[in-house]
Amino acid sequence: MNGPDDSDAWGYIHAGIRPSSILTVGAALTLIAPLLLLWPAAQEAAWLIWGVSLILVGVGLVLTGMRPWFSVLGVVVGVLYLIHAVSMGAALAGHDLAPLIYRVLAIPKLLALALLVPVSRKCLGPHRRFLLGAAGVLGATKVALRVANLLPVQGADLVDAAVNTLVAVALFTVARGLRRRENEWAHRVHADTSASFADFNER
């Protein structure tokens, strides 16, 4: 019999796209976009990738928060990510206050990541929760310093890249942890379904 880490069970029960897969792709783009911003010729592509990363992480967290092994707080954090993506689109469209709103919204979005730490004890290991909390707090601190004009202009892009690398790594490790929970849940559902069919066939 396959163990709880067997990912085939997810497909057997037709559970749809994995939230952890969406979150993994979003984490990868969260890493790539700030690095591309360091290359002047790739500015437009970097912002496009960043916007997609916000959407994917948001959707991944919303879908995770709707699952029985996580907390509804995941939905809240995911919605904050999606709102942040909308504010970025408004900023790129040239709305006057949108750039400031975009920066300010990043603070609660990142702090909310840290709020996921205490509610994820049952599905994430200590090192994953530590990374998530550190990424959220450091990311929010960096944004607050930028909004208050306390972050040196020279090297600011490098600081962004470094902090967002931490956020990306944290999201990736969280996605890996969530994948194990997905597999365990899918295995239980598949086993229960198989047992039910077996009982029915005996009648």
C-alpha positions as CSV (number, residue, x, y, z in Angstrom):
1,M,0.0,0.0,0.0
2,N,1.2,3.5,-0.8
3,G,2.2,5.7,2.2
4,P,0.9,9.1,3.2
5,D,3.7,10.8,1.1
6,D,2.3,9.2,-2.1
7,S,1.2,12.1,-4.3
8,D,-0.8,9.8,-6.7
9,A,-3.7,9.8,-4.2
10,W,-4.4,13.4,-5.0
11,G,-5.0,12.5,-8.6
12,Y,-7.1,9.5,-7.7
13,I,-9.6,11.5,-5.7
14,H,-9.7,14.3,-8.4
15,A,-8.9,17.0,-5.9
16,G,-8.0,19.5,-8.6
17,I,-4.9,21.7,-8.8
18,R,-2.7,21.6,-5.7
19,P,-2.6,24.8,-3.7
20,S,1.1,24.0,-2.9
21,S,1.9,23.8,-6.6
22,I,0.5,27.3,-7.2
23,L,2.4,28.6,-4.2
24,T,5.6,27.0,-5.4
25,V,5.4,28.8,-8.7
26,G,4.5,32.0,-7.0
27,A,7.6,31.6,-4.7
28,A,9.8,31.0,-7.7
29,L,8.6,34.2,-9.4
30,T,8.9,36.1,-6.1
31,L,12.6,35.2,-6.3
32,I,13.1,36.0,-10.0
33,A,11.4,39.4,-10.2
34,P,13.6,41.4,-7.8
35,L,16.7,39.9,-9.3
36,L,15.5,41.0,-12.8
37,L,15.0,44.5,-11.5
38,L,18.8,44.7,-11.0
39,W,19.1,44.5,-14.8
40,P,17.9,47.8,-16.4
41,A,16.9,46.1,-19.7
42,A,14.5,43.8,-17.9
43,Q,12.5,46.3,-15.9
44,E,9.2,45.8,-17.6
45,A,9.5,42.0,-17.5
46,A,10.4,42.2,-13.8
47,W,7.3,44.1,-12.9
48,L,5.1,41.8,-14.9
49,I,6.6,38.7,-13.2
50,W,6.3,40.4,-9.8
51,G,2.6,41.0,-10.5
52,V,2.0,37.4,-11.5
53,S,3.9,36.3,-8.4
54,L,1.6,38.3,-6.1
55,I,-1.5,36.7,-7.9
56,L,-0.2,33.2,-7.7
57,V,0.9,33.4,-4.0
58,G,-2.5,35.0,-3.2
59,V,-4.4,32.3,-5.0
60,G,-2.3,29.6,-3.5
61,L,-2.8,30.9,0.0
62,V,-6.6,31.4,-0.5
63,L,-7.0,27.8,-1.7
64,T,-4.8,26.5,1.2
65,G,-6.9,28.4,3.7
66,M,-10.0,26.7,2.3
67,R,-8.6,23.2,3.0
68,P,-9.3,21.3,6.2
69,W,-5.7,21.0,7.2
70,F,-5.1,24.8,7.4
71,S,-6.6,27.9,8.9
72,V,-9.1,30.4,7.3
73,L,-6.4,33.0,8.0
74,G,-4.7,31.7,4.9
75,V,-7.6,33.1,2.9
76,V,-7.2,36.5,4.6
77,V,-3.4,36.6,3.8
78,G,-4.1,35.4,0.2
79,V,-6.7,38.2,-0.3
80,L,-4.1,40.7,0.9
81,Y,-1.7,39.5,-1.7
82,L,-4.4,39.8,-4.4
83,I,-5.3,43.3,-3.3
84,H,-1.6,44.2,-3.4
85,A,-1.5,42.9,-7.0
86,V,-4.4,45.2,-7.9
87,S,-2.8,48.2,-6.3
88,M,0.4,47.5,-8.3
89,G,-1.6,47.4,-11.4
90,A,-3.2,50.8,-10.5
91,A,0.3,52.2,-9.8
92,L,1.6,51.1,-13.2
93,A,-1.5,52.5,-14.8
94,G,-0.5,55.9,-13.5
95,H,-3.1,56.6,-10.7
96,D,-1.7,59.4,-8.4
97,L,-1.9,57.8,-5.0
98,A,-1.5,54.2,-6.2
99,P,2.3,54.0,-5.7
100,L,2.0,55.0,-2.0
101,I,-0.9,52.7,-1.5
102,Y,1.0,49.9,-3.1
103,R,3.9,50.4,-0.7
104,V,1.8,50.8,2.4
105,L,-0.3,47.7,1.6
106,A,2.9,45.6,1.5
107,I,3.3,46.1,5.3
108,P,0.1,44.3,6.4
109,K,0.6,41.8,3.6
110,L,4.0,40.8,4.9
111,L,3.1,41.0,8.6
112,A,0.1,38.7,7.9
113,L,2.6,36.1,6.8
114,A,4.0,36.1,10.3
115,L,0.5,35.7,11.7
116,L,0.3,32.4,9.9
117,V,3.1,31.0,12.1
118,P,1.0,30.2,15.2
119,V,-1.9,28.8,13.2
120,S,0.2,26.5,11.2
121,R,1.7,24.4,14.0
122,K,-0.1,21.3,13.0
123,C,1.0,21.3,9.4
124,L,4.4,23.1,9.3
125,G,7.6,22.2,11.1
126,P,9.4,24.6,13.4
127,H,12.1,25.6,10.8
128,R,9.4,26.4,8.1
129,R,7.4,28.5,10.6
130,F,10.6,30.3,11.7
131,L,11.5,31.2,8.1
132,L,8.0,32.4,7.4
133,G,7.9,34.6,10.5
134,A,11.3,36.0,9.9
135,A,10.5,36.7,6.2
136,G,7.3,38.5,7.2
137,V,8.8,40.7,9.9
138,L,12.0,41.6,7.9
139,G,10.0,42.2,4.8
140,A,7.5,44.5,6.5
141,T,10.4,46.3,8.3
142,K,12.2,46.9,4.9
143,V,9.0,48.3,3.4
144,A,8.3,50.6,6.4
145,L,11.9,52.0,6.2
146,R,11.4,52.6,2.5
147,V,8.1,54.4,3.0
148,A,9.7,56.6,5.7
149,N,12.6,57.3,3.4
150,L,15.0,55.8,5.9
151,L,16.4,53.2,3.4
152,P,19.5,54.4,1.5
153,V,18.7,55.0,-2.2
154,Q,22.1,53.5,-3.1
155,G,21.8,49.7,-2.8
156,A,18.0,49.8,-2.2
157,D,17.5,47.4,-5.1
158,L,20.0,44.9,-3.5
159,V,18.2,45.1,-0.2
160,D,14.9,44.4,-2.0
161,A,16.4,41.4,-3.8
162,A,17.9,40.1,-0.5
163,V,14.7,40.4,1.5
164,N,12.5,39.1,-1.3
165,T,14.9,36.1,-1.6
166,L,14.2,35.3,2.0
167,V,10.4,35.7,1.4
168,A,10.6,33.4,-1.6
169,V,12.6,30.8,0.3
170,A,10.1,30.9,3.1
171,L,7.1,30.5,0.7
172,F,8.9,27.7,-1.0
173,T,9.5,25.8,2.2
174,V,5.9,26.4,3.3
175,A,4.7,25.0,0.0
176,R,6.8,21.9,0.5
177,G,5.4,21.4,4.0
178,L,1.8,22.0,2.7
179,R,2.4,19.4,0.0
180,R,3.0,16.7,2.7
181,R,-0.3,17.7,4.3
182,E,-2.0,17.5,1.0
183,N,-0.7,14.0,0.4
184,E,-1.6,12.8,3.8
185,W,-5.2,14.2,3.4
186,A,-5.5,12.8,-0.1
187,H,-4.3,9.4,1.1
188,R,-6.9,9.3,3.9
189,V,-9.7,10.3,1.6
190,H,-8.7,7.8,-1.0
191,A,-8.4,5.0,1.6
192,D,-11.8,5.9,3.1
193,T,-13.3,6.0,-0.4
194,S,-11.8,2.6,-1.3
195,A,-13.0,1.1,1.9
196,S,-16.5,2.4,1.3
197,F,-16.6,0.9,-2.2
198,A,-15.3,-2.4,-0.8
199,D,-18.1,-2.4,1.8
200,F,-20.7,-1.7,-1.0
201,N,-19.4,-4.5,-3.2
202,E,-19.7,-7.0,-0.4
203,R,-23.4,-6.4,-0.1
